Amino acid sequence: MKRFGIDIGGSGVKGAPVDLDKGTLRKERLRIVTPQPSTPRAVGQVVKEILDHFDWHRPFGCAMPSVVRRGVVESAANIDKSWVGVDGAALFSEITGRKVSLLNDADAAGLAEVEYGAARNETDLVILLTFGTGIGSALFIDGTLVPNTELGHLEFKGMPAEHYAAGRLHEEGELSFDEWGDRVAEYLRHLERLFSPDLFVIGGGISKHFEEFRDRLQVATKVAPAKLRNEAGIVGAALASRRK
């Protein structure tokens, strides 16, 4: 089955047609720099440009760095604050002329990992965490998504957890892999006390270095690196479009 997914980020908007039978991109993705300011209509025009590039005229899925409820954007991480309160699904449909399924970007990555990746065939409770500029999260119970969990915003050590353990703290040179891994382990143990998960999936760009810090993740729960990496948001968004 062929579907289309778009992943909107603070620095780039990327999209491609997806083979849902395999969970792979059918063509090389197109990435366009996120417009600045990243206002709703400016981003919508980029989304349309990507769809037009691939001559895609059917429904599509779109992942955003936001809480999304019933198509309405309720937060704005790394995109313009004017997004808050906008019916993003209606706006994108108006601009592109296609129906769209809009969802949180970490939720999209989680859908992809549950369907094709590290959490495939896992039952019970799975938490995917994407470590980058902040910490995104996706929570699944028996394969069913509990949307918009935003576990990176939990208060931890007197601050939002993502201020303590975001991937950028290593990527910007503030922490070594050992130091960062120890912080992530503390955060995971906090989540264990709250949720008693059966599996943590570690995603985000830093996941490709999983072997560099896996020994620091001294937790009771099984921990696995994400498998789809940078394609997860596109693939998960395409999966979400099946609803249209």
C-alpha positions as a Markdown table, in Angstrom:
| # | Residue | x | y | z |
|---|---|---|---|---|
| 1 | Met | 0.0 | 0.0 | 0.0 |
| 2 | Lys | 1.4 | 3.4 | -1.0 |
| 3 | Arg | 0.9 | 6.4 | 1.2 |
| 4 | Phe | 2.6 | 9.8 | 1.8 |
| 5 | Gly | 4.2 | 11.2 | 4.9 |
| 6 | Ile | 5.6 | 14.6 | 5.8 |
| 7 | Asp | 7.6 | 15.4 | 8.9 |
| 8 | Ile | 7.8 | 19.1 | 10.0 |
| 9 | Gly | 10.8 | 20.2 | 12.1 |
| 10 | Gly | 12.3 | 23.4 | 13.3 |
| 11 | Ser | 15.0 | 23.3 | 10.7 |
| 12 | Gly | 13.5 | 21.3 | 7.8 |
| 13 | Val | 10.3 | 19.9 | 6.3 |
| 14 | Lys | 10.8 | 16.5 | 4.7 |
| 15 | Gly | 8.5 | 14.1 | 2.9 |
| 16 | Ala | 8.3 | 11.1 | 0.6 |
| 17 | Pro | 5.9 | 8.4 | -0.6 |
| 18 | Val | 6.0 | 5.4 | 1.7 |
| 19 | Asp | 5.4 | 1.7 | 1.0 |
| 20 | Leu | 3.3 | 0.6 | 4.0 |
| 21 | Asp | 3.8 | -3.1 | 3.3 |
| 22 | Lys | 7.5 | -2.7 | 4.0 |
| 23 | Gly | 7.7 | 0.5 | 6.1 |
| 24 | Thr | 10.2 | 2.0 | 3.6 |
| 25 | Leu | 10.4 | 5.1 | 1.5 |
| 26 | Arg | 9.5 | 4.5 | -2.1 |
| 27 | Lys | 11.6 | 7.4 | -3.3 |
| 28 | Glu | 14.3 | 9.5 | -1.9 |
| 29 | Arg | 12.8 | 12.1 | 0.5 |
| 30 | Leu | 12.7 | 15.8 | -0.4 |
| 31 | Arg | 13.8 | 18.1 | 2.4 |
| 32 | Ile | 13.1 | 21.9 | 2.3 |
| 33 | Val | 14.4 | 24.3 | 4.9 |
| 34 | Thr | 11.7 | 25.4 | 7.3 |
| 35 | Pro | 10.7 | 29.0 | 6.4 |
| 36 | Gln | 11.5 | 31.7 | 8.9 |
| 37 | Pro | 9.4 | 32.8 | 10.5 |
| 38 | Ser | 7.7 | 29.4 | 10.4 |
| 39 | Thr | 4.1 | 30.7 | 10.4 |
| 40 | Pro | 1.2 | 28.4 | 9.5 |
| 41 | Arg | 0.7 | 29.6 | 6.0 |
| 42 | Ala | 4.4 | 29.7 | 5.2 |
| 43 | Val | 4.9 | 26.1 | 6.3 |
| 44 | Gly | 1.7 | 25.1 | 4.5 |
| 45 | Gln | 3.1 | 26.3 | 1.2 |
| 46 | Val | 6.3 | 24.2 | 1.8 |
| 47 | Val | 4.1 | 21.2 | 2.5 |
| 48 | Lys | 2.2 | 21.8 | -0.8 |
| 49 | Glu | 5.6 | 22.2 | -2.6 |
| 50 | Ile | 6.7 | 18.8 | -1.4 |
| 51 | Leu | 3.4 | 17.1 | -2.4 |
| 52 | Asp | 3.5 | 18.8 | -5.8 |
| 53 | His | 7.1 | 17.6 | -6.3 |
| 54 | Phe | 6.0 | 14.0 | -6.0 |
| 55 | Asp | 2.8 | 14.6 | -7.9 |
| 56 | Trp | 0.8 | 13.3 | -4.9 |
| 57 | His | -2.9 | 14.2 | -4.9 |
| 58 | Arg | -4.3 | 11.8 | -2.4 |
| 59 | Pro | -4.7 | 12.1 | 1.4 |
| 60 | Phe | -1.4 | 12.4 | 3.3 |
| 61 | Gly | -0.1 | 12.3 | 6.9 |
| 62 | Cys | 1.8 | 15.1 | 8.5 |
| 63 | Ala | 3.9 | 15.1 | 11.8 |
| 64 | Met | 4.5 | 18.2 | 13.7 |
| 65 | Pro | 6.5 | 19.2 | 16.8 |
| 66 | Ser | 3.3 | 20.0 | 18.6 |
| 67 | Val | 0.5 | 18.7 | 20.7 |
| 68 | Val | -2.3 | 18.0 | 18.2 |
| 69 | Arg | -5.9 | 17.3 | 19.2 |
| 70 | Arg | -8.6 | 16.7 | 16.5 |
| 71 | Gly | -6.4 | 18.5 | 14.0 |
| 72 | Val | -5.9 | 21.6 | 16.2 |
| 73 | Val | -2.3 | 22.6 | 17.1 |
| 74 | Glu | -2.1 | 23.3 | 20.8 |
| 75 | Ser | 1.7 | 23.8 | 21.4 |
| 76 | Ala | 4.6 | 25.0 | 19.3 |
| 77 | Ala | 8.1 | 23.5 | 19.9 |
| 78 | Asn | 10.7 | 25.0 | 17.4 |
| 79 | Ile | 8.0 | 26.5 | 15.2 |
| 80 | Asp | 6.4 | 29.9 | 15.3 |
| 81 | Lys | 4.1 | 30.5 | 18.3 |
| 82 | Ser | 1.4 | 31.7 | 16.0 |
| 83 | Trp | 0.6 | 28.0 | 15.4 |
| 84 | Val | -1.0 | 27.6 | 18.8 |
| 85 | Gly | -4.8 | 27.4 | 18.4 |
| 86 | Val | -4.7 | 26.9 | 14.6 |
| 87 | Asp | -6.7 | 24.1 | 13.0 |
| 88 | Gly | -3.7 | 22.8 | 11.2 |
| 89 | Ala | -5.6 | 20.0 | 9.5 |
| 90 | Ala | -8.1 | 22.4 | 8.0 |
| 91 | Leu | -5.4 | 24.9 | 7.0 |
| 92 | Phe | -3.2 | 22.2 | 5.2 |
| 93 | Ser | -6.3 | 20.8 | 3.4 |
| 94 | Glu | -7.2 | 24.3 | 2.2 |
| 95 | Ile | -3.6 | 25.1 | 1.0 |
| 96 | Thr | -2.9 | 21.7 | -0.6 |
| 97 | Gly | -6.3 | 20.6 | -1.7 |
| 98 | Arg | -5.7 | 17.2 | -0.1 |
| 99 | Lys | -7.1 | 15.6 | 3.1 |
| 100 | Val | -4.6 | 15.4 | 5.9 |
| 101 | Ser | -4.1 | 13.5 | 9.1 |
| 102 | Leu | -2.1 | 15.7 | 11.5 |
| 103 | Leu | -0.3 | 14.3 | 14.6 |
| 104 | Asn | 2.6 | 14.9 | 17.0 |
| 105 | Asp | 6.0 | 14.0 | 15.6 |
| 106 | Ala | 7.1 | 11.7 | 18.4 |
| 107 | Asp | 3.7 | 9.9 | 18.1 |
| 108 | Ala | 4.4 | 9.5 | 14.4 |
| 109 | Ala | 7.9 | 8.0 | 15.1 |
| 110 | Gly | 6.3 | 5.7 | 17.7 |
| 111 | Leu | 3.7 | 4.4 | 15.2 |
| 112 | Ala | 6.5 | 3.6 | 12.8 |
| 113 | Glu | 8.6 | 1.7 | 15.5 |
| 114 | Val | 5.6 | -0.2 | 16.7 |
| 115 | Glu | 4.6 | -1.3 | 13.2 |
| 116 | Tyr | 8.1 | -2.0 | 11.7 |
| 117 | Gly | 10.8 | -1.3 | 14.2 |
| 118 | Ala | 12.1 | -1.9 | 17.7 |
| 119 | Ala | 8.7 | -2.2 | 19.2 |
| 120 | Arg | 7.2 | -4.6 | 16.6 |
| 121 | Asn | 5.2 | -7.4 | 18.2 |
| 122 | Glu | 5.7 | -5.9 | 21.6 |
| 123 | Thr | 2.7 | -6.1 | 23.9 |
| 124 | Asp | 1.9 | -4.4 | 27.1 |
| 125 | Leu | 3.3 | -0.9 | 27.7 |
| 126 | Val | 6.0 | 0.7 | 25.4 |
| 127 | Ile | 7.5 | 4.1 | 25.7 |
| 128 | Leu | 9.4 | 5.6 | 22.8 |
| 129 | Leu | 11.6 | 8.7 | 23.6 |
| 130 | Thr | 13.2 | 10.9 | 21.0 |
| 131 | Phe | 16.3 | 12.7 | 22.2 |
| 132 | Gly | 17.2 | 15.9 | 20.3 |
| 133 | Thr | 16.7 | 19.5 | 21.0 |
| 134 | Gly | 14.2 | 18.4 | 23.6 |
| 135 | Ile | 12.7 | 15.0 | 24.5 |
| 136 | Gly | 9.6 | 13.8 | 22.6 |
| 137 | Ser | 7.6 | 10.8 | 23.7 |
| 138 | Ala | 5.1 | 8.2 | 22.5 |
| 139 | Leu | 3.3 | 5.8 | 24.8 |
| 140 | Phe | 1.6 | 2.6 | 23.6 |
| 141 | Ile | -0.6 | 0.1 | 25.4 |
| 142 | Asp | -0.9 | -3.2 | 23.6 |
| 143 | Gly | 0.1 | -1.4 | 20.4 |
| 144 | Thr | -2.5 | 1.4 | 20.8 |
| 145 | Leu | -1.2 | 4.9 | 20.9 |
| 146 | Val | -1.9 | 7.2 | 23.9 |
| 147 | Pro | -1.4 | 10.5 | 22.0 |
| 148 | Asn | 0.4 | 13.7 | 23.1 |
| 149 | Thr | 2.0 | 12.4 | 26.3 |
| 150 | Glu | 4.9 | 15.0 | 26.2 |
| 151 | Leu | 6.9 | 13.1 | 28.9 |
| 152 | Gly | 9.9 | 15.4 | 28.2 |
| 153 | His | 8.0 | 18.1 | 30.0 |
| 154 | Leu | 7.7 | 16.2 | 33.3 |
| 155 | Glu | 9.2 | 18.0 | 36.2 |
| 156 | Phe | 12.5 | 16.2 | 37.1 |
| 157 | Lys | 15.1 | 17.5 | 39.5 |
| 158 | Gly | 13.3 | 20.9 | 39.7 |
| 159 | Met | 13.2 | 21.4 | 35.9 |
| 160 | Pro | 11.5 | 20.0 | 32.8 |
| 161 | Ala | 13.2 | 16.6 | 32.2 |
| 162 | Glu | 14.3 | 17.7 | 28.7 |
| 163 | His | 16.4 | 20.5 | 30.2 |
| 164 | Tyr | 18.3 | 17.8 | 32.1 |
| 165 | Ala | 18.6 | 15.0 | 29.5 |
| 166 | Ala | 18.0 | 16.3 | 26.0 |
| 167 | Gly | 20.2 | 14.9 | 23.3 |
| 168 | Arg | 21.5 | 18.4 | 22.5 |
| 169 | Leu | 23.4 | 18.4 | 25.8 |
| 170 | His | 25.8 | 15.9 | 24.3 |
| 171 | Glu | 25.6 | 17.1 | 20.7 |
| 172 | Glu | 26.6 | 20.6 | 21.8 |
| 173 | Gly | 29.6 | 19.3 | 23.7 |
| 174 | Glu | 28.2 | 20.0 | 27.2 |
| 175 | Leu | 28.2 | 16.3 | 28.3 |
| 176 | Ser | 30.2 | 13.2 | 27.3 |
| 177 | Phe | 28.3 | 10.1 | 26.3 |
| 178 | Asp | 28.9 | 8.6 | 29.7 |
| 179 | Glu | 27.7 | 11.7 | 31.5 |
| 180 | Trp | 24.7 | 12.1 | 29.3 |
| 181 | Gly | 23.9 | 8.4 | 29.5 |
| 182 | Asp | 23.9 | 8.6 | 33.3 |
| 183 | Arg | 21.4 | 11.4 | 33.1 |
| 184 | Val | 19.1 | 9.5 | 30.7 |
| 185 | Ala | 19.3 | 6.5 | 33.1 |
| 186 | Glu | 18.1 | 8.7 | 36.0 |
| 187 | Tyr | 15.2 | 9.9 | 33.8 |
| 188 | Leu | 14.3 | 6.4 | 32.7 |
| 189 | Arg | 14.2 | 5.2 | 36.3 |
| 190 | His | 11.8 | 8.1 | 37.1 |
| 191 | Leu | 9.5 | 6.9 | 34.2 |
| 192 | Glu | 9.8 | 3.4 | 35.5 |
| 193 | Arg | 8.4 | 4.5 | 38.9 |
| 194 | Leu | 5.5 | 6.3 | 37.2 |
| 195 | Phe | 4.5 | 3.8 | 34.4 |
| 196 | Ser | 6.2 | 0.4 | 34.9 |
| 197 | Pro | 6.9 | 0.0 | 31.2 |
| 198 | Asp | 7.9 | -3.2 | 29.4 |
| 199 | Leu | 10.2 | -1.5 | 26.8 |
| 200 | Phe | 11.9 | 1.8 | 26.3 |
| 201 | Val | 12.8 | 2.7 | 22.7 |
| 202 | Ile | 15.5 | 5.3 | 22.3 |
| 203 | Gly | 15.0 | 7.5 | 19.2 |
| 204 | Gly | 16.2 | 10.7 | 17.7 |
| 205 | Gly | 19.4 | 11.3 | 15.9 |
| 206 | Ile | 21.5 | 10.3 | 18.9 |
| 207 | Ser | 20.1 | 6.7 | 18.7 |
| 208 | Lys | 22.6 | 5.8 | 16.0 |
| 209 | His | 25.3 | 6.1 | 18.7 |
| 210 | Phe | 23.4 | 3.7 | 21.0 |
| 211 | Glu | 26.4 | 1.5 | 21.6 |
| 212 | Glu | 28.3 | 4.5 | 22.9 |
| 213 | Phe | 26.0 | 4.9 | 25.9 |
| 214 | Arg | 24.0 | 1.7 | 26.3 |
| 215 | Asp | 26.1 | 0.5 | 29.2 |
| 216 | Arg | 25.2 | 3.6 | 31.2 |
| 217 | Leu | 21.5 | 2.8 | 31.0 |
| 218 | Gln | 21.2 | 0.9 | 34.2 |
| 219 | Val | 17.5 | 0.4 | 34.4 |
| 220 | Ala | 15.2 | -2.6 | 35.1 |
| 221 | Thr | 13.3 | -2.2 | 31.8 |
| 222 | Lys | 14.5 | -3.5 | 28.5 |
| 223 | Val | 15.9 | -0.7 | 26.4 |
| 224 | Ala | 16.3 | -0.8 | 22.6 |
| 225 | Pro | 17.5 | 1.7 | 19.9 |
| 226 | Ala | 15.0 | 2.9 | 17.3 |
| 227 | Lys | 15.4 | 1.2 | 13.9 |
| 228 | Leu | 13.8 | 3.7 | 11.5 |
| 229 | Arg | 15.8 | 6.7 | 12.8 |
| 230 | Asn | 15.4 | 9.8 | 10.6 |
| 231 | Glu | 12.7 | 8.1 | 8.4 |
| 232 | Ala | 10.4 | 7.3 | 11.4 |
| 233 | Gly | 8.4 | 10.6 | 11.3 |
| 234 | Ile | 7.7 | 10.3 | 7.6 |
| 235 | Val | 6.7 | 6.6 | 7.8 |
| 236 | Gly | 4.6 | 7.2 | 10.9 |
| 237 | Ala | 2.8 | 10.1 | 9.3 |
| 238 | Ala | 2.1 | 8.0 | 6.3 |
| 239 | Leu | 0.6 | 5.3 | 8.6 |
| 240 | Ala | -1.6 | 7.9 | 10.2 |
| 241 | Ser | -3.0 | 8.8 | 6.8 |
| 242 | Arg | -4.7 | 5.5 | 6.5 |
| 243 | Arg | -7.6 | 7.1 | 8.5 |
| 244 | Lys | -8.4 | 9.3 | 5.6 |
